[in-house]
């Protein structure tokens, strides 16, 4: 079975549903990983709403959600994830940045508590399981689907993921901030030889100096990391809301000239690695 990924949300910071964000999409971070009829979800930004409706249509009963962190743009679609309200479904949610702290269940419950939201977490009638781990740990979601993780440089912490199946690997590295002139060894180890690296490319090199401390990176740094780690391709991801379609077109052309393995992630894009 092939290892597949579909992008349901590629935007960072805040959803931007406008006529100038049609080509690349305005929903915030959410990816679907497919291995046969099994599904993993990476992050629960606004893109997870549409994904949830397809899970009902395809009658997906077991769902695993891996969260990079719990800033709003990565979890604010979760209250609208319809399978979680269905008692016939099973939803397993994992996070690697809250162990020893509040815990992922408490954070998601707080987001849905009064006066922020009218429907509490307890209204979700699916078989809900919440699990906190330490970023850097490895584990199996299924016998043949292995997950490696690494801590990322982001305010309040974040986790990078490497999903492996049948000799192929997809890496999800968002949100993270690089230190100029010093490649992140945690990321290099995580993405080594990967088929695809989905990397936080929120800012341009010109924008980055005024955004230091905000927890994001550039496509230029992603290219450096991928080349050093022998990764095969780079998906530019977590687009700044200010970067409209025409801006992203030009950015993508520039990045492609720098490294042919680079492309801009678009909402709805699907990629496959390995045999069907």
N, C-alpha and C positions, 0 to 999 in steps of 0.2 A: 504493500500500500504506500502511496505517495504521502509526503509531508506537505500539506497545503496551508497557505495563509490568505486571508481576505481582510482588507482594510475597511472597517466600518466607521472610523473616525480618525482623522490625521491632524487635526488642528490642536494647538496648544492654548492655554490660558483661559479662553472663553469661546463658546460657540458663536459663529458669525454667519447666520443665514441671510446672505445678501446676494444680489445679482452679480457682484464682483468676486464671489467665492464659489461659483458653480463648478468649474472644471476640476478643482482639487478638493472641494468639499468644505463645509463649515462645522461639521460635528467634531467634538473633542475625542480624545484618545480611546480607541477600542479596536482590538484585533481578534479575529477568529482563527484558531488553528484546528485543522481537520486531519485526522488519521482514520480513514474509512468513515464509519458512522459515529466515531467518537469526537467530542468537541472540547477544546480548551478555549477560554476567553482571557485575553490579556487587557486588563484595565476596563473600567466601567464608566467612561465618559459618556457624553450624550449619544454617541454612536451605538451604544448597547441597546437602545430602545428598538431600533430597527432589527438588530440581530435577534433580540428576544422574540419578535414576531415570527421570524423564520424558524426558530427552534420549535415553536408551537406547530407551525405548518408541517415541518419535517418530523414531528413527534420525537424530538430529542428529550430523553427522560433524565439523563445524568449529565450534569454540567459542572465544569471546574473553572473557577475564576481566579486568576493570579493577578494580584495588584502590585504595581510598582511602588505606589505610595497613596496617600489619601488627601492630597490637595484637590480642591473642588473639581478641576477640569478632568480628573481621572476617576471620580466617583459620583458626579452629580447626575449621571444617567441611571444609576442603580435603583432609585425608587420607582423608575418607570420600566424595569425589567420584568415583563409580565410572567415569565415562567416561574419566578419566585413566589407568585401568589397562587400557584396551582399545586394542590396537595399531591398530584400524581408525579411531580418532578422532584429531583434531588439536586441541590445546589451546594457545592463545596467551595468556600472562599478562603484564599490564603494570602498572607502578607508577611513580608520579611523585615519590616522596619519598626514594629510596635511591640515586639516581644519584651517582656519585663516592664511594659508601660500600660497604656490604657487597653490595648488589645483591639483587634480588628472589629470584633462584634460590637464593642462599646462605641467605637468611632462611627460605624455605619448607623448604629441606633441613634446617636446624637444628631446626625445629619437629618434624621427623620422625626426628631422630637419636636414638640411645641417650643417656641412658636415658628420654627423654620419650615415645618411640613405637617400637613394634616393627617397623614396616614403613618402609623408607627411601624417599626420593624416587625413587631409581633403580628401584624396583619399578613405577613408573608407566610403562607401555609405550606409551602414546599418543605421537604426535609432539608433544613438548613444546617450546615456544618461550618463552623468558623475555626480557622487554624492559623496560629502565629508561629513563625519560624525565624531563625537568625539568618540574615543575608550572608551568603557565602556557603550555605548548606546545599547539598544535592539530594534528590529524592526521585522516586518513580511515581508518576501519575497512573500509568498502566505498566504491565510487565515490559512492554516494548517501547514505552515513551518515557525517556529519562529527562529530568530537569536539573540543570546546574544554575546556581545563582551567584551574584556578586553584589557587594554594597556599592552604591553610586554616590557621587559628590553632589548633594542636593539639600537645601534647607529642610530640616525635620527628617532627613533620611529618605532613601529610595533604593529599589532593588532592580538589578538587571537580570534578565532571564536568557537561558540557552535551552531550547527545546530540541531534543535529539530523537531520531527514529530511523532505523534501517540505514545507518551510515550517513544521514543527512542532518543538518543543523540550521535552525533559524534562531537568531539572537535579537532580543528586544532590549535596547539600551536607551531608556527615557525615564526620567529626566536626569541630566547630569551636566556638571560644569567642568570644563577642562582647565588646567593650569598651563598657560602659554609656555611652550618650550619644554614641557614635561608630559610625556604620554602616560595615561593612567594604566598602571600595571594590572589592576583588577579587571579592567575592560579588556586589555590585551589577552589575558589568560582566558577570559570568557569567550571571546570571539574567534579564537585561533582556528583557522581553516574552515570557518562557517560558510555555508552556501549563501546566506543572506544575513546582513546586519542592518537592523532598523534603528537608526541613530537620531538622537535629539539634535536637530539642526535649526533651532529656533531663530538664531541671529546670524547676520552676515559678519564677516571679519570687521567691517566698519562699525557695526552696531555694538559688537561685543564689549569693547572697553568701557562703555557707559552702563553696562548691565552686569558687571562683575558682582557676584554675591547673590544673583537672582536664580542661579542653579541651572543654567542652560549652556548650550555649546553651538558649534558651527559645522556646516558640512565639510569645511576644509579640514577640521580636526578629525571628522569621521573618516575622510579619505586617508589621512595619515595613519590612523589606527588600523583600518582595514588592510592597507598595504603592508604595514609592519607585521600584522597577524596572519597574513596569507588568506584573508577572507575573499570570497569570490565576487560579492556584490554589496552595494550600499544603498539603502532606501533612505532618502532625505525625509525627515518626519518631524512632527510637532511644530507645524508651521505657525509663525506669528500671525495673529489676526490682522495685523496691518499689511501683511504680504498678500496682496490680491492676486488674481489669476495671471495678469500680465507680468507682474513682478516675479511670480513663481516660474513662469515660462522662461524668462531671461535667466533666472537663477539656475534652472535645470540645464539650460544650454551651456552656461559657464562651467557648471560642475562636470558635465559630460566631457567637456574638452580637457578638464584636469585629469579625469580618470573615467575610462569607458564603462567601468562597472557600476557607475553611479546613475541613479534615477530618482525622480521626485515621486513620493507616495501619493496616490490619489484615492479618495473615498470610492469604494467599489472595486478597486484593483484586486485581482486574484493571481497568485503565483503558486507553482507546484514544483516539488523537488523529489525525484525518485520515480519509480515505476508505479503505474496505476494498479 
